[in-house]
Amino acid sequence: MYTIRSWLCVGKYRETLDEDHLIASNIGAVLQLAEAITYTHIQALYLPVDDAIPIPERYIRQGVTFVLQAKVSGQRILIACGAGISRSAAFAVATLKEVEGLSLVAALRAVQSAHPESLPHPAVWESLCTYYQEDVPFDEVLRGRHF
């Protein structure tokens, strides 16, 4: 699990399986993008978001809204997908964009500074660009032109 901000973490699916560990890590909410998990003491939202395909706009809105509501409630949030690299990073980018007013690239840089392996799949990145109306081609992100 990687701490992006004191209130926001990104992680892998397997890290979401141990509720006691999540509670010990002060996680109060989980946005799950790999498989639905029910917790006793943790708020959770599962969105059936597949990697390597664009994220539907309604899922971007639902996921970010869930994270923002948890933040406002004072909860520490974990966003988790299969490997903790692409989909979870994308939702963390979207959240930072909305909370901190960052561009997508600046938000991605912030996520990568805490979790260097994070990199949304090109189709996932494109869905963020479309949703937020920012035109940053993925190949330019990889070449680092905007960093």
Secondary structure as GFF3:
##gff-version 3
##sequence-region A 1 147
A	DSSP	beta_strand	2	5	.	.	.	ID=ss1
A	DSSP	beta_strand	8	12	.	.	.	ID=ss2
A	DSSP	three_ten_helix	13	16	.	.	.	ID=ss3
A	DSSP	alpha_helix	19	24	.	.	.	ID=ss4
A	DSSP	beta_strand	27	32	.	.	.	ID=ss5
A	DSSP	beta_strand	43	46	.	.	.	ID=ss6
A	DSSP	alpha_helix	57	72	.	.	.	ID=ss7
A	DSSP	beta_strand	76	81	.	.	.	ID=ss8
A	DSSP	alpha_helix	87	100	.	.	.	ID=ss9
A	DSSP	alpha_helix	104	114	.	.	.	ID=ss10
A	DSSP	alpha_helix	122	132	.	.	.	ID=ss11
A	DSSP	alpha_helix	138	143	.	.	.	ID=ss12
###
